[in-house]
Amino acid sequence: MFEGMKAALWTDRTRNELARIRVSATRTTLLTPSEERVAELAASGLTNRDIGAAVFISPKTVEANLARIYRKLDIHTRAELGRLVGQQTATKSHG
């Protein structure tokens, strides 16, 4: 949009910000990097307590993160989460 308006300063700022937060056109998830990490650990079978210890947050915060993750991904169980994470991992390794 900024390129079309010939706003070079804003174009550069936008590109720099997008590079900083690592947004890609192929990203298929709505999760933040920290939510992705919690999702991966939960999908691997860790308990909320173990996930919390791994990422330095409380088990209650893990629980809140998982609730957000489930809502964003429109899922309801860790089994569904495991399936999605497995599919994304397979796609990344073949992509």
N, CA and C atoms as an extended XYZ file, in Angstrom:
285
Properties=species:S:1:pos:R:3:atomname:S:1:resname:S:1:resid:I:1 pbc="F F F"
N         0.817       -1.172        0.000 N   MET     1
C         0.000        0.000        0.000 CA  MET     1
C         0.875        1.256        0.000 C   MET     1
N         1.900        1.264        0.866 N   PHE     2
C         2.775        2.438        0.920 CA  PHE     2
C         3.563        2.615       -0.375 C   PHE     2
N         3.920        1.483       -1.014 N   GLU     3
C         4.629        1.595       -2.295 CA  GLU     3
C         3.761        2.302       -3.323 C   GLU     3
N         2.470        1.939       -3.348 N   GLY     4
C         1.538        2.551       -4.290 CA  GLY     4
C         1.368        4.043       -4.056 C   GLY     4
N         1.536        4.453       -2.815 N   MET     5
C         1.411        5.872       -2.468 CA  MET     5
C         2.747        6.593       -2.592 C   MET     5
N         3.787        5.866       -2.982 N   LYS     6
C         5.135        6.417       -3.136 CA  LYS     6
C         5.638        7.024       -1.813 C   LYS     6
N         5.336        6.324       -0.716 N   ALA     7
C         5.766        6.769        0.619 CA  ALA     7
C         6.952        5.908        1.040 C   ALA     7
N         8.116        6.265        0.532 N   ALA     8
C         9.322        5.452        0.725 CA  ALA     8
C         9.664        5.238        2.196 C   ALA     8
N         9.562        6.277        3.012 N   LEU     9
C         9.887        6.149        4.429 CA  LEU     9
C         9.001        5.094        5.091 C   LEU     9
N         7.686        5.165        4.847 N   TRP    10
C         6.766        4.200        5.452 CA  TRP    10
C         6.951        2.808        4.855 C   TRP    10
N         7.285        2.725        3.588 N   THR    11
C         7.565        1.425        2.968 CA  THR    11
C         8.753        0.765        3.654 C   THR    11
N         9.820        1.525        3.865 N   ASP    12
C        11.010        0.995        4.538 CA  ASP    12
C        10.707        0.592        5.979 C   ASP    12
N         9.985        1.436        6.688 N   ARG    13
C         9.639        1.121        8.083 CA  ARG    13
C         8.803       -0.164        8.166 C   ARG    13
N         7.850       -0.278        7.262 N   THR    14
C         6.991       -1.475        7.250 CA  THR    14
C         7.796       -2.721        6.945 C   THR    14
N         8.656       -2.642        5.948 N   ARG    15
C         9.504       -3.802        5.611 CA  ARG    15
C        10.389       -4.195        6.786 C   ARG    15
N        10.988       -3.204        7.439 N   ASN    16
C        11.848       -3.486        8.595 CA  ASN    16
C        11.064       -4.132        9.727 C   ASN    16
N         9.874       -3.634        9.996 N   GLU    17
C         9.055       -4.192       11.073 CA  GLU    17
C         8.611       -5.620       10.738 C   GLU    17
N         8.202       -5.850        9.511 N   LEU    18
C         7.796       -7.199        9.114 CA  LEU    18
C         8.973       -8.174        9.190 C   LEU    18
N        10.149       -7.723        8.827 N   ALA    19
C        11.338       -8.577        8.928 CA  ALA    19
C        11.658       -8.873       10.390 C   ALA    19
N        11.485       -7.872       11.257 N   ARG    20
C        11.774       -8.035       12.673 CA  ARG    20
C        10.859       -9.063       13.320 C   ARG    20
N         9.573       -9.056       12.952 N   ILE    21
C         8.640       -9.980       13.586 CA  ILE    21
C         8.470      -11.274       12.797 C   ILE    21
N         9.225      -11.417       11.747 N   ARG    22
C         9.263      -12.643       10.946 CA  ARG    22
C         7.889      -13.096       10.475 C   ARG    22
N         7.162      -12.212        9.830 N   VAL    23
C         5.881      -12.572        9.240 CA  VAL    23
C         6.158      -13.085        7.841 C   VAL    23
N         5.557      -14.213        7.517 N   SER    24
C         5.746      -14.728        6.168 CA  SER    24
C         4.396      -14.986        5.526 C   SER    24
N         4.369      -14.918        4.221 N   ALA    25
C         3.129      -15.135        3.489 CA  ALA    25
C         2.659      -16.576        3.613 C   ALA    25
N         3.565      -17.490        3.908 N   THR    26
C         3.192      -18.896        3.986 CA  THR    26
C         2.783      -19.320        5.389 C   THR    26
N         2.843      -18.417        6.338 N   ARG    27
C         2.489      -18.770        7.715 CA  ARG    27
C         0.999      -19.103        7.784 C   ARG    27
N         0.686      -20.312        8.223 N   THR    28
C        -0.696      -20.766        8.201 CA  THR    28
C        -1.339      -20.727        9.572 C   THR    28
N        -0.620      -20.294       10.575 N   THR    29
C        -1.160      -20.291       11.925 CA  THR    29
C        -1.380      -18.877       12.422 C   THR    29
N        -2.282      -18.759       13.327 N   LEU    30
C        -2.581      -17.461       13.931 CA  LEU    30
C        -1.869      -17.289       15.264 C   LEU    30
N        -1.015      -18.228       15.607 N   LEU    31
C        -0.392      -18.246       16.924 CA  LEU    31
C         0.843      -17.359       16.990 C   LEU    31
N         1.042      -16.774       18.157 N   THR    32
C         2.273      -16.034       18.407 CA  THR    32
C         3.414      -17.038       18.567 C   THR    32
N         4.655      -16.599       18.475 N   PRO    33
C         5.767      -17.532       18.675 CA  PRO    33
C         5.715      -18.246       20.023 C   PRO    33
N         5.333      -17.535       21.096 N   SER    34
C         5.262      -18.196       22.404 CA  SER    34
C         4.114      -19.201       22.448 C   SER    34
N         2.990      -18.877       21.814 N   GLU    35
C         1.890      -19.840       21.739 CA  GLU    35
C         2.290      -21.058       20.915 C   GLU    35
N         3.037      -20.833       19.844 N   GLU    36
C         3.513      -21.963       19.033 CA  GLU    36
C         4.377      -22.896       19.878 C   GLU    36
N         5.236      -22.332       20.701 N   ARG    37
C         6.117      -23.140       21.553 CA  ARG    37
C         5.302      -23.942       22.563 C   ARG    37
N         4.335      -23.303       23.200 N   VAL    38
C         3.469      -24.008       24.146 CA  VAL    38
C         2.698      -25.110       23.422 C   VAL    38
N         2.195      -24.815       22.245 N   ALA    39
C         1.444      -25.813       21.467 CA  ALA    39
C         2.328      -27.010       21.123 C   ALA    39
N         3.554      -26.749       20.687 N   GLU    40
C         4.476      -27.837       20.348 CA  GLU    40
C         4.764      -28.716       21.561 C   GLU    40
N         4.997      -28.081       22.709 N   LEU    41
C         5.303      -28.843       23.920 CA  LEU    41
C         4.089      -29.645       24.384 C   LEU    41
N         2.900      -29.042       24.307 N   ALA    42
C         1.684      -29.757       24.694 CA  ALA    42
C         1.437      -30.932       23.759 C   ALA    42
N         1.666      -30.703       22.468 N   ALA    43
C         1.459      -31.771       21.487 CA  ALA    43
C         2.451      -32.918       21.677 C   ALA    43
N         3.606      -32.598       22.255 N   SER    44
C         4.611      -33.647       22.474 CA  SER    44
C         4.295      -34.502       23.695 C   SER    44
N         3.254      -34.102       24.459 N   GLY    45
C         2.832      -34.915       25.582 CA  GLY    45
C         3.212      -34.393       26.956 C   GLY    45
N         3.857      -33.237       27.017 N   LEU    46
C         4.228      -32.689       28.319 CA  LEU    46
C         2.999      -32.217       29.087 C   LEU    46
N         3.088      -32.258       30.403 N   THR    47
C         2.031      -31.721       31.251 CA  THR    47
C         2.134      -30.203       31.296 C   THR    47
N         1.075      -29.555       31.783 N   ASN    48
C         1.116      -28.094       31.925 CA  ASN    48
C         2.260      -27.663       32.830 C   ASN    48
N         2.497      -28.419       33.895 N   ARG    49
C         3.593      -28.102       34.820 CA  ARG    49
C         4.943      -28.198       34.101 C   ARG    49
N         5.132      -29.253       33.294 N   ASP    50
C         6.394      -29.425       32.565 CA  ASP    50
C         6.579      -28.352       31.495 C   ASP    50
N         5.493      -27.993       30.834 N   ILE    51
C         5.559      -26.930       29.821 CA  ILE    51
C         5.952      -25.618       30.498 C   ILE    51
N         5.300      -25.328       31.620 N   GLY    52
C         5.608      -24.105       32.356 CA  GLY    52
C         7.064      -24.027       32.759 C   GLY    52
N         7.592      -25.151       33.247 N   ALA    53
C         9.000      -25.188       33.644 CA  ALA    53
C         9.915      -24.964       32.444 C   ALA    53
N         9.531      -25.495       31.297 N   ALA    54
C        10.362      -25.372       30.095 CA  ALA    54
C        10.407      -23.948       29.559 C   ALA    54
N         9.295      -23.223       29.677 N   VAL    55
C         9.240      -21.873       29.109 CA  VAL    55
C         9.136      -20.779       30.176 C   VAL    55
N         9.335      -21.173       31.439 N   PHE    56
C         9.399      -20.226       32.553 CA  PHE    56
C         8.108      -19.445       32.774 C   PHE    56
N         6.979      -20.172       32.737 N   ILE    57
C         5.686      -19.587       33.075 CA  ILE    57
C         4.969      -20.549       34.022 C   ILE    57
N         3.928      -20.073       34.692 N   SER    58
C         3.207      -20.923       35.632 CA  SER    58
C         2.296      -21.898       34.883 C   SER    58
N         1.938      -23.006       35.521 N   PRO    59
C         0.981      -23.933       34.898 CA  PRO    59
C        -0.350      -23.249       34.559 C   PRO    59
N        -0.787      -22.294       35.379 N   LYS    60
C        -2.027      -21.555       35.083 CA  LYS    60
C        -1.879      -20.718       33.811 C   LYS    60
N        -0.695      -20.154       33.594 N   THR    61
C        -0.446      -19.392       32.374 CA  THR    61
C        -0.418      -20.324       31.172 C   THR    61
N         0.135      -21.515       31.359 N   VAL    62
C         0.102      -22.525       30.284 CA  VAL    62
C        -1.354      -22.835       29.941 C   VAL    62
N        -2.163      -23.037       30.963 N   GLU    63
C        -3.586      -23.335       30.769 CA  GLU    63
C        -4.276      -22.218       29.982 C   GLU    63
N        -3.999      -20.969       30.335 N   ALA    64
C        -4.579      -19.824       29.628 CA  ALA    64
C        -4.097      -19.779       28.186 C   ALA    64
N        -2.812      -20.064       27.969 N   ASN    65
C        -2.272      -20.105       26.610 CA  ASN    65
C        -2.959      -21.184       25.793 C   ASN    65
N        -3.124      -22.360       26.379 N   LEU    66
C        -3.774      -23.458       25.656 CA  LEU    66
C        -5.222      -23.112       25.311 C   LEU    66
N        -5.921      -22.441       26.209 N   ALA    67
C        -7.296      -22.023       25.920 CA  ALA    67
C        -7.329      -21.090       24.713 C   ALA    67
N        -6.378      -20.134       24.673 N   ARG    68
C        -6.280      -19.217       23.525 CA  ARG    68
C        -5.930      -19.971       22.252 C   ARG    68
N        -4.987      -20.896       22.356 N   ILE    69
C        -4.547      -21.690       21.204 CA  ILE    69
C        -5.717      -22.493       20.648 C   ILE    69
N        -6.439      -23.180       21.536 N   TYR    70
C        -7.587      -23.985       21.101 CA  TYR    70
C        -8.625      -23.107       20.401 C   TYR    70
N        -8.887      -21.930       20.976 N   ARG    71
C        -9.873      -21.026       20.389 CA  ARG    71
C        -9.415      -20.547       19.006 C   ARG    71
N        -8.156      -20.145       18.910 N   LYS    72
C        -7.634      -19.651       17.637 CA  LYS    72
C        -7.643      -20.720       16.553 C   LYS    72
N        -7.355      -21.957       16.944 N   LEU    73
C        -7.274      -23.052       15.980 CA  LEU    73
C        -8.601      -23.787       15.817 C   LEU    73
N        -9.602      -23.380       16.591 N   ASP    74
C       -10.923      -23.998       16.566 CA  ASP    74
C       -10.834      -25.501       16.836 C   ASP    74
N       -10.135      -25.843       17.913 N   ILE    75
C       -10.007      -27.232       18.344 CA  ILE    75
C       -10.397      -27.318       19.814 C   ILE    75
N       -10.487      -28.571       20.326 N   HIS    76
C       -10.961      -28.746       21.696 CA  HIS    76
C       -10.110      -29.686       22.541 C   HIS    76
N        -9.173      -30.402       21.938 N   THR    77
C        -8.397      -31.384       22.707 CA  THR    77
C        -6.922      -31.349       22.340 C   THR    77
N        -6.112      -31.922       23.228 N   ARG    78
C        -4.678      -32.050       22.942 CA  ARG    78
C        -4.442      -32.993       21.775 C   ARG    78
N        -5.318      -33.972       21.606 N   ALA    79
C        -5.175      -34.885       20.467 CA  ALA    79
C        -5.301      -34.114       19.151 C   ALA    79
N        -6.286      -33.215       19.082 N   GLU    80
C        -6.437      -32.386       17.881 CA  GLU    80
C        -5.220      -31.486       17.707 C   GLU    80
N        -4.730      -30.942       18.803 N   LEU    81
C        -3.541      -30.094       18.756 CA  LEU    81
C        -2.349      -30.894       18.237 C   LEU    81
N        -2.181      -32.096       18.748 N   GLY    82
C        -1.093      -32.960       18.296 CA  GLY    82
C        -1.170      -33.245       16.806 C   GLY    82
N        -2.375      -33.482       16.319 N   ARG    83
C        -2.559      -33.753       14.888 CA  ARG    83
C        -2.166      -32.527       14.057 C   ARG    83
N        -2.623      -31.339       14.489 N   LEU    84
C        -2.298      -30.111       13.751 CA  LEU    84
C        -0.803      -29.821       13.766 C   LEU    84
N        -0.186      -29.941       14.934 N   VAL    85
C         1.252      -29.687       15.043 CA  VAL    85
C         2.013      -30.693       14.188 C   VAL    85
N         1.589      -31.930       14.197 N   GLY    86
C         2.228      -32.950       13.362 CA  GLY    86
C         2.111      -32.630       11.884 C   GLY    86
N         0.944      -32.145       11.469 N   GLN    87
C         0.744      -31.775       10.067 CA  GLN    87
C         1.631      -30.598        9.687 C   GLN    87
N         1.735      -29.604       10.570 N   GLN    88
C         2.569      -28.435       10.276 CA  GLN    88
C         4.041      -28.829       10.221 C   GLN    88
N         4.463      -29.714       11.113 N   THR    89
C         5.850      -30.168       11.112 CA  THR    89
C         6.162      -30.907        9.827 C   THR    89
N         5.242      -31.770        9.399 N   ALA    90
C         5.445      -32.507        8.153 CA  ALA    90
C         5.487      -31.568        6.949 C   ALA    90
N         4.638      -30.556        6.958 N   THR    91
C         4.619      -29.583        5.861 CA  THR    91
C         5.922      -28.790        5.821 C   THR    91
N         6.417      -28.377        6.998 N   LYS    92
C         7.675      -27.619        7.055 CA  LYS    92
C         8.848      -28.451        6.569 C   LYS    92
N         8.864      -29.733        6.915 N   SER    93
C        10.001      -30.576        6.531 CA  SER    93
C         9.965      -30.933        5.051 C   SER    93
N         8.798      -30.872        4.435 N   HIS    94
C         8.696      -31.166        3.005 CA  HIS    94
C         8.671      -29.910        2.154 C   HIS    94
N         8.508      -28.750        2.794 N   GLY    95
C         8.375      -27.479        2.064 CA  GLY    95
C         9.652      -26.843        1.869 C   GLY    95
